[in-house]
């Protein structure tokens, strides 16, 4: 009986402690589930999270550019360590790409950075494939593509460190962006003006630290940004083909790039009041493509305009409708997750749009987080990019003026 009482005295606090622990993170680390703490830095209350206008999204983390030794932020991405399940934010700045462990939002850890290969640049982009970060920069001389093994972040004991890349690919110089199709293991360098008229350069990255260039595509001209997918959508003519959607300044270009030696243009489409065809993303069913034009607000005087195309027939793409936001802020990068479109909209921050009624030409804004509280004017300040794909539900934002933000839907 005494032994039983001792057991109970031990078990009760242990169980209680474990239950409390579960509120913040998993008790059972043997099931290979993510381990997270999700403490809120500033809840969204009465329309504000600290100084930031908000609706339905809380502020979890905010780290200023000065922490990263930078003066301007640009692109961002995320990475989940498949072994530890930790989550990391990757933020590109004018001088480096910095890495932050955000698994515990109450204690984010700036682990270090990969410095620019050449000079500072207001355009630096980073994407991830097979536990490696791939980095390019525009207007940065012979920068090429840096490759960094992200698993090295597991072993940082004295942060922040300055990392040397694991590979440096220099068969092109500056580039505006990099696109990766994780299904095929290819990177696509876009906006490298010295090759293929600025169209995509095909680089095999199946061995991440030994990239191999495999031709390119010049027919569509300069490509500012793109999405590449292994196609499994409604147009069965292209099932299992590798399809590129290029946002090419004044039009959208659709191409079959399965055969790297013989890429084929499928179709092109433009739209009224073109400013600068900037960036877009497929809906998950591949029926629609959601596009942002970066200068229609400044050049034409529109409120934030998002253009939606019907891509159910890739040979005959069609305009579907335009959605107009509540302000004149400039839309920049946007991504789809489920029935939500996450739009980085510069001075208006990140807007969260329910697209479940896209077939009926309806978008509904269900939330936002404004990283630029000064105003929602038509200017190139504020939220540059948003990354909504972390398993925890935390959302990464990179801001030109204020650095890294992590937000999360209220009540989750």
N, C-alpha and C positions, 0 to 999 in steps of 0.2 A: 504493500500500500504506500509506504514512504517513497519507494522508487517511482510509483505511479504518480504521486503528487509532484515529485521533482520533475517528472516528464511533462506534466501539465503546466507547471510553472514555466518550464522552458518553452513549451510549444505555443502557449497563448501569445506571449510577446513576439515570438518568432513569426507566427502567422500574421499578427497585426502589423508587424513591421513589413512583412512581405506584401501585404495588401496595400499599405501606404506607398511602398516602393513601386508597386504596379501602376499607381496613378501617374508616376513620372516616367517609369521605364520598366522593361520586362524583368521579372524575377527569374525566369528560366532561360539561362543563356545557352542551354544545350540544344534548344530547338531551332537555332540559327535564325531567330527573329531579330529585327532591329532593336537596338538599345537606345532609347531617347529620353531626354528631359525636355519638356516644353514649357518652361517658365515664360510668362509674358512680361516683356519689358514695359510696355504701355498698352493697356486695353483700349479698344475703340469705344469711347463713351461720349455721348452727346455730340457726336460728329468729329471728335478729335482723339488721336492717340499721341499724347504729349502735344507737340506743336503741329502735328501732321493731320490735315483733313482726311477723314476716313468714313467708310460705310461698310460694316460687316467684316472688317479685317483688322486684326490686332498686330501691333509691332512686337516682334520677338527679339531682333538684333539690329543694331545700327553701329557701323564702324566707319569713321571718317577716312577720307583719302590720305590724310597726313600719317595715319598708322602705316600705310603701305608705301610711304615716301613718294606719293604721287600728288598731282595737282588736278587731274581730270580722270573721270571714270568713263568706260565705254562698255564693251561687251561683258557677258557673264555666262556661266554654265554651271552645272552641278555634277557631282560624282558620288557614287555609293560604293564603298569598299566591299566587294563580294565576300571577303573573309570576315571582317570585323563588323560589317553592316553599318559602319559609321558614315555620316553624310558630310560632304564638303562643298563649300562654295568656292568657285573659281571666278575671280573678278579681274578683267583686263583693265589696265590703266594706261596713261600716256607713256609710262616708263617700264612696265613689267606686267606679268600675270601673277596675282597673289592667291594663296591657298589658305582657306580658313576652315577649321573643323567646327561645324555647327551642330554636331550631334547633341550637345548640351547647350541649349540656347541661353541658359543662365550663365554659361561660361564658355563663350566662343573663343577659339584659340587661333591666332594668326601664326601659321606655321612657317611661312617664308614665301619667297617669290623666285620666279625665273625672270631675270632682267631682259630688256630688249636686246636683240642681237645687233642692233645698229644705233639708231637715234630714237628720241621720243617721238610719239605720233598720237594724234587724236583718234586714230582708227586702228585698234588692235582687237583681233578676234580669236576666240578659243573654242574648240569643240573637243569631245572625248570619244575614244574608241578603245576597247580592250584594255582598260586601266591606264591609258596614256592620254595626255593632253597634247593637242596639236595647235600650234600658235602661229598666226600670220599677222603682218602689220602693213598698212598702206602708207604711201608717201614716206617710206623709211629706208630708201636705198636698197641694198642687196640683203634684205632681212631674211628672205626665204621662209622656211617652215621649221620651227623648233618643235622637238618631241621630248616630252617629259614623262617618265614613269611615275605615275601617281602613287604606286605602292610604297615609294620611298617616304611618303608622308607618315607611314606607320612608325617609323624609327626616329622621328625628330625628338631629340631630348633637350635641346636648348634653343627654342624658337625665339625670334624668327631666324631662319637660315636663308642664305642666298644660294640658290641651286644652279648647278650647271646642267644644261639639257643633256639628255641621253643620246640625242641625234640632232643633226642640223642639216636640213635638205636645202641646197642652194641652186637648184636648177631653174628657179625663177627668183625674182627680186622682191619687190613690193607686191602685195595683193590686198584687195579690199576685204575679202572674207574667205572663209573655208566652210565647206559643207561636207558632211560625212553620212554615207549610207552604211549603217552598222550591219545590215544584212549581207552586203556584198564585200565589205572590207575595203571600200574605196573612199578616198578623200577627193573633193573637187575644189580646186582653187579657182576663185572667181575674182574678176577685176584686176588681174595681172596684165596690165596694158601692153607689155612688151611681147606677149605670146598669145596666139590664137585670137587676136583682135580684142583681147580682154574677156573672151569666153572661157568656159571651164577647162581647166587642165586636169586630166585624169591621173590620179596617183594611187597605186596599189599600196595599201598600208596593212595588208594581212599579217606581215611581220612588221610591227609598228616602228621599230628602230632601224629598219632597212627599207625605206620607201622606194618605190620604183615608178618612174613616170611612164605612162602609157597613152601617149597622144593627147588630143584635146578636141574642142568643138568651137569653131569660129563662125559658123553659118549664122547664128543668132546675134553676132556682134557682142559688144561689151555687156557682161552680166554683173549686176551690182550685188545680187544675192540669189539664192536658189534653194529649192528643196529637191532631194533625190530619194525615190522610194523604189523598192521592189514591188511592182504593182500587183494588187489583188483586189481591184475595184470593179465597178459595173461594166466597164468596156472590156469584154472578154477577148477582144483582138489583141490585147496587150498583157494578158495574164502572165505573171512571172517575168515580165520584161523589166529592165531597169529604166525608169522614167525620170527625166529631169524637168522641173518646172523652173524656168529662169525669169527673174524679175529684171528686165533689161532696159531700164531707163524710160522707154516710151511704149513698151508692150510687154506682154507675157509670152514666153516661148516654151513650147512643149516639144521634147525630143526623146527619142528612144536611143539610149546610150549603152545598151546591153553589149554590143560589139564595139569595144573601145577603138578598134581600127576603122570602124565604119559607122559612126554615129549618124542618125537620120532625124531630120526635122519632121515632126508630125503636124504641127499647126502653130499659129500665133493668134493672139487676140489683144486688142486695145480697147479703149473706152473713152467716153467724152471727158473733156476738161482734164486732159493729162497734164500733170505737173512733173513728177518724177516717180516712175514705177519702181518701188523700193524693195518690198519684201512681202512674202505671203506664205500661207500654210494650208495644207489639205485638211478637210474634216476627216475624222477617223474612218468613215465609210468610203472615202475618196470620191464622193459625189460632187463636192463643192470645194472651191479654192477661195480663201479669204485673203485679200490683198490690201496692203497699205500703200498709198501714194504720199511721198514725204513732203512735197511742196505745193500741193493743191490748196492747202490752207493759206500759205503765204502768197502764192501767185494769183489765186482766183478769189480768195476771201471766203472760203467755205468753213463751216464748222468741221470738226474732225470727221473725215469721211473714210469709211471702210467699204471696199468694193467686193462684191461676191459674184463669182462666176459658177455656172453649172458646167462641171467637167465630167459629166456622166458619159459623154462621147468625146474622147480625146481628139478625134479628128475634126470635131465640130464644136468647140467650146462656145459657150454663150453667156452674155451678161445676164445676171439674175436680179440683183438689186443693190442699192447703196444704203448703208446705215450711216446716220449722222449723229455724232455725239453731242453732249450738252455744252461744249465750249469750242473755242477756236484753236485749241492746242493741236500740235502736230503729232500725228501718229507715227511711231517708229517700228519696233519689232513686235510681232504677235505670234502666239502659239496656241494650238488646240489641245485640250485634254478632255476627253469625253464630250459632253455637251457644253463645255465652257471655252470661250475664247479669251485668253489673257493678253491684253494689249498694253505695251509700254507706250505711253502717250506723252512723252516729254514733260512739259510743265503741269499737265493734269495727272501725272503719276501713272499708276497701273489701273486700268479699267477692267472689270470682270463682267463679261457679257454672256448671258445665257443664249445659246444658239440652237436650242432644241426645236425651235419652230422655223429653222432656216428654210425649209421647203415652202413655208408660207410667207417668206420675205420678212420675217420678224426677228430682231435681236432685242433683248431686254437687259439693261444694265442692272446687275444684282449686287454690286459692291464696287468699291475702289479704295485705293490707298495712295494718297498724294504726297510723294516724296519732295515736292517743290512747293512749299506752302505760300510762297510770295504771291503767286498769281497763276492763272491758267492761260497765259497769253500765248501768242503765236511766236515762239522763240525756241532756239535749240539749247534748252536747259532742262534739267530734271531727269526723268526715268528713260534710260537708253534701252535696257533689255530686262526681260522677265523670264525666269526659268521655273515652270510649275510642275516638274516631273519627279520630285523627290517622294519616296514612299511614305515618309512621315506626314506629308501634307504641308510642310513648310515650303514657302515660295521665295525664291531668290530674286532680288531686284538690284541692278547696278544703276547708279545715279551719277550723272556727269559731274554734279557739284558736291554731292554729299557722300559718295562712296557706296558701301554695301548696306542693304536693308534685307532683313528676312521678315516676312509677314506670314500670317496664318488666319484662316477663316475663323471668325469668332465662334466660340462655343464648341470647338472641335479639339 
